[in-house]
Every structure is written in C-alpha cells, then in structure tokens.
Amino acid sequence: MADVSGKMVAYTCYSCHGEQLTNLKSTQPLSTISLRNTLLAFKYDAKSASMMNRIAKGFTDNELMAVATYITGSH
C-alpha cells in the first residue's frame, strides 16, 4: 500500500473545517506537535468529539503526522 501524503489527508479535513481550516477550535496557530498530539488523542479515544475519533481511526499514526506537518506549513 502506498503512503498517503499529508496533502491528501488534508482533503478529508477540508470537508468539515473548510479549505482555510478557519473553523478549528484553536485561538493560536497550531504547532505540528500540538496538532499531531490532538489527532492521536482523537484516534486513541483520549479526547472525544462527534466525528473526529472515527475519522482519525482511519489513518495511521504516520499519516496523522504527515497531515499535521502539511497543515501547519512545516513541510
């Protein structure tokens, strides 16, 4: 199976959060590590939300790191 790029995973985010990701619940710019940790918390049920837990479970830890890197512009 081919690796999925952060950009490809980001398209999943856009459907709810918009292409500019302006409706994320964050008052500060997200760091790559902070976003990755949040995504992993959703994946492993350490943080709950109506949809994010189910969505995050569909990706590997590496894919979640890739999307965090892409979204925060650390690529």
PyMOL CGO cylinders between C-alpha atoms (Angstrom):
from pymol import cmd
from pymol.cgo import CYLINDER

trace = [
    CYLINDER, 0.00, 0.00, 0.00, 1.38, 3.40, -0.95, 0.3, 1, 1, 1, 1, 1, 1,
    CYLINDER, 1.38, 3.40, -0.95, 1.95, 6.08, 1.64, 0.3, 1, 1, 1, 1, 1, 1,
    CYLINDER, 1.95, 6.08, 1.64, -0.69, 8.77, 1.79, 0.3, 1, 1, 1, 1, 1, 1,
    CYLINDER, -0.69, 8.77, 1.79, 0.61, 12.33, 1.72, 0.3, 1, 1, 1, 1, 1, 1,
    CYLINDER, 0.61, 12.33, 1.72, -0.33, 14.97, 4.26, 0.3, 1, 1, 1, 1, 1, 1,
    CYLINDER, -0.33, 14.97, 4.26, -1.92, 16.95, 1.44, 0.3, 1, 1, 1, 1, 1, 1,
    CYLINDER, -1.92, 16.95, 1.44, -4.16, 14.02, 0.55, 0.3, 1, 1, 1, 1, 1, 1,
    CYLINDER, -4.16, 14.02, 0.55, -5.26, 13.57, 4.16, 0.3, 1, 1, 1, 1, 1, 1,
    CYLINDER, -5.26, 13.57, 4.16, -5.93, 17.31, 4.42, 0.3, 1, 1, 1, 1, 1, 1,
    CYLINDER, -5.93, 17.31, 4.42, -8.71, 16.96, 1.85, 0.3, 1, 1, 1, 1, 1, 1,
    CYLINDER, -8.71, 16.96, 1.85, -10.59, 14.97, 4.50, 0.3, 1, 1, 1, 1, 1, 1,
    CYLINDER, -10.59, 14.97, 4.50, -10.21, 17.91, 6.91, 0.3, 1, 1, 1, 1, 1, 1,
    CYLINDER, -10.21, 17.91, 6.91, -11.49, 20.42, 4.37, 0.3, 1, 1, 1, 1, 1, 1,
    CYLINDER, -11.49, 20.42, 4.37, -14.92, 18.79, 4.13, 0.3, 1, 1, 1, 1, 1, 1,
    CYLINDER, -14.92, 18.79, 4.13, -15.77, 19.89, 7.70, 0.3, 1, 1, 1, 1, 1, 1,
    CYLINDER, -15.77, 19.89, 7.70, -13.20, 22.57, 8.52, 0.3, 1, 1, 1, 1, 1, 1,
    CYLINDER, -13.20, 22.57, 8.52, -13.06, 24.35, 5.14, 0.3, 1, 1, 1, 1, 1, 1,
    CYLINDER, -13.06, 24.35, 5.14, -10.02, 24.76, 2.90, 0.3, 1, 1, 1, 1, 1, 1,
    CYLINDER, -10.02, 24.76, 2.90, -8.59, 27.52, 5.07, 0.3, 1, 1, 1, 1, 1, 1,
    CYLINDER, -8.59, 27.52, 5.07, -9.24, 25.44, 8.23, 0.3, 1, 1, 1, 1, 1, 1,
    CYLINDER, -9.24, 25.44, 8.23, -10.56, 28.64, 9.79, 0.3, 1, 1, 1, 1, 1, 1,
    CYLINDER, -10.56, 28.64, 9.79, -13.12, 26.93, 11.97, 0.3, 1, 1, 1, 1, 1, 1,
    CYLINDER, -13.12, 26.93, 11.97, -10.72, 24.83, 14.02, 0.3, 1, 1, 1, 1, 1, 1,
    CYLINDER, -10.72, 24.83, 14.02, -11.25, 25.30, 17.75, 0.3, 1, 1, 1, 1, 1, 1,
    CYLINDER, -11.25, 25.30, 17.75, -7.92, 26.97, 18.37, 0.3, 1, 1, 1, 1, 1, 1,
    CYLINDER, -7.92, 26.97, 18.37, -7.17, 30.52, 19.40, 0.3, 1, 1, 1, 1, 1, 1,
    CYLINDER, -7.17, 30.52, 19.40, -3.47, 30.26, 18.50, 0.3, 1, 1, 1, 1, 1, 1,
    CYLINDER, -3.47, 30.26, 18.50, -1.60, 28.95, 15.46, 0.3, 1, 1, 1, 1, 1, 1,
    CYLINDER, -1.60, 28.95, 15.46, -1.21, 25.21, 15.80, 0.3, 1, 1, 1, 1, 1, 1,
    CYLINDER, -1.21, 25.21, 15.80, 2.23, 23.67, 16.04, 0.3, 1, 1, 1, 1, 1, 1,
    CYLINDER, 2.23, 23.67, 16.04, 2.90, 20.42, 14.23, 0.3, 1, 1, 1, 1, 1, 1,
    CYLINDER, 2.90, 20.42, 14.23, 3.39, 18.54, 17.51, 0.3, 1, 1, 1, 1, 1, 1,
    CYLINDER, 3.39, 18.54, 17.51, 0.27, 20.03, 19.09, 0.3, 1, 1, 1, 1, 1, 1,
    CYLINDER, 0.27, 20.03, 19.09, -1.88, 19.13, 16.09, 0.3, 1, 1, 1, 1, 1, 1,
    CYLINDER, -1.88, 19.13, 16.09, -0.37, 15.65, 15.84, 0.3, 1, 1, 1, 1, 1, 1,
    CYLINDER, -0.37, 15.65, 15.84, -0.99, 15.05, 19.54, 0.3, 1, 1, 1, 1, 1, 1,
    CYLINDER, -0.99, 15.05, 19.54, -4.58, 16.20, 19.20, 0.3, 1, 1, 1, 1, 1, 1,
    CYLINDER, -4.58, 16.20, 19.20, -5.18, 13.94, 16.21, 0.3, 1, 1, 1, 1, 1, 1,
    CYLINDER, -5.18, 13.94, 16.21, -3.63, 10.97, 18.02, 0.3, 1, 1, 1, 1, 1, 1,
    CYLINDER, -3.63, 10.97, 18.02, -5.74, 11.74, 21.10, 0.3, 1, 1, 1, 1, 1, 1,
    CYLINDER, -5.74, 11.74, 21.10, -8.84, 11.50, 18.92, 0.3, 1, 1, 1, 1, 1, 1,
    CYLINDER, -8.84, 11.50, 18.92, -7.60, 8.27, 17.33, 0.3, 1, 1, 1, 1, 1, 1,
    CYLINDER, -7.60, 8.27, 17.33, -6.92, 6.57, 20.66, 0.3, 1, 1, 1, 1, 1, 1,
    CYLINDER, -6.92, 6.57, 20.66, -10.04, 7.96, 22.40, 0.3, 1, 1, 1, 1, 1, 1,
    CYLINDER, -10.04, 7.96, 22.40, -8.11, 10.17, 24.83, 0.3, 1, 1, 1, 1, 1, 1,
    CYLINDER, -8.11, 10.17, 24.83, -10.17, 13.10, 23.51, 0.3, 1, 1, 1, 1, 1, 1,
    CYLINDER, -10.17, 13.10, 23.51, -13.73, 12.91, 22.29, 0.3, 1, 1, 1, 1, 1, 1,
    CYLINDER, -13.73, 12.91, 22.29, -15.67, 14.61, 19.55, 0.3, 1, 1, 1, 1, 1, 1,
    CYLINDER, -15.67, 14.61, 19.55, -18.68, 13.70, 17.50, 0.3, 1, 1, 1, 1, 1, 1,
    CYLINDER, -18.68, 13.70, 17.50, -16.76, 12.72, 14.35, 0.3, 1, 1, 1, 1, 1, 1,
    CYLINDER, -16.76, 12.72, 14.35, -13.02, 13.19, 14.85, 0.3, 1, 1, 1, 1, 1, 1,
    CYLINDER, -13.02, 13.19, 14.85, -12.49, 9.94, 16.74, 0.3, 1, 1, 1, 1, 1, 1,
    CYLINDER, -12.49, 9.94, 16.74, -13.98, 7.94, 13.89, 0.3, 1, 1, 1, 1, 1, 1,
    CYLINDER, -13.98, 7.94, 13.89, -12.13, 9.91, 11.23, 0.3, 1, 1, 1, 1, 1, 1,
    CYLINDER, -12.13, 9.91, 11.23, -8.74, 9.75, 12.95, 0.3, 1, 1, 1, 1, 1, 1,
    CYLINDER, -8.74, 9.75, 12.95, -9.01, 5.97, 13.34, 0.3, 1, 1, 1, 1, 1, 1,
    CYLINDER, -9.01, 5.97, 13.34, -8.99, 5.71, 9.55, 0.3, 1, 1, 1, 1, 1, 1,
    CYLINDER, -8.99, 5.71, 9.55, -5.39, 6.90, 9.33, 0.3, 1, 1, 1, 1, 1, 1,
    CYLINDER, -5.39, 6.90, 9.33, -2.06, 5.55, 10.51, 0.3, 1, 1, 1, 1, 1, 1,
    CYLINDER, -2.06, 5.55, 10.51, -0.05, 7.48, 13.08, 0.3, 1, 1, 1, 1, 1, 1,
    CYLINDER, -0.05, 7.48, 13.08, 2.40, 8.40, 10.29, 0.3, 1, 1, 1, 1, 1, 1,
    CYLINDER, 2.40, 8.40, 10.29, -0.41, 9.74, 8.12, 0.3, 1, 1, 1, 1, 1, 1,
    CYLINDER, -0.41, 9.74, 8.12, -1.67, 11.87, 11.01, 0.3, 1, 1, 1, 1, 1, 1,
    CYLINDER, -1.67, 11.87, 11.01, 1.86, 13.25, 11.48, 0.3, 1, 1, 1, 1, 1, 1,
    CYLINDER, 1.86, 13.25, 11.48, 2.05, 13.96, 7.75, 0.3, 1, 1, 1, 1, 1, 1,
    CYLINDER, 2.05, 13.96, 7.75, -1.22, 15.91, 7.77, 0.3, 1, 1, 1, 1, 1, 1,
    CYLINDER, -1.22, 15.91, 7.77, -0.18, 17.83, 10.90, 0.3, 1, 1, 1, 1, 1, 1,
    CYLINDER, -0.18, 17.83, 10.90, 3.06, 18.77, 9.15, 0.3, 1, 1, 1, 1, 1, 1,
    CYLINDER, 3.06, 18.77, 9.15, 1.23, 19.78, 5.97, 0.3, 1, 1, 1, 1, 1, 1,
    CYLINDER, 1.23, 19.78, 5.97, -1.46, 21.83, 7.74, 0.3, 1, 1, 1, 1, 1, 1,
    CYLINDER, -1.46, 21.83, 7.74, 0.97, 23.73, 9.93, 0.3, 1, 1, 1, 1, 1, 1,
    CYLINDER, 0.97, 23.73, 9.93, 3.18, 24.52, 6.97, 0.3, 1, 1, 1, 1, 1, 1,
    CYLINDER, 3.18, 24.52, 6.97, 6.20, 22.71, 8.38, 0.3, 1, 1, 1, 1, 1, 1,
    CYLINDER, 6.20, 22.71, 8.38, 6.85, 20.84, 5.13, 0.3, 1, 1, 1, 1, 1, 1,
]
cmd.load_cgo(trace, "trace")
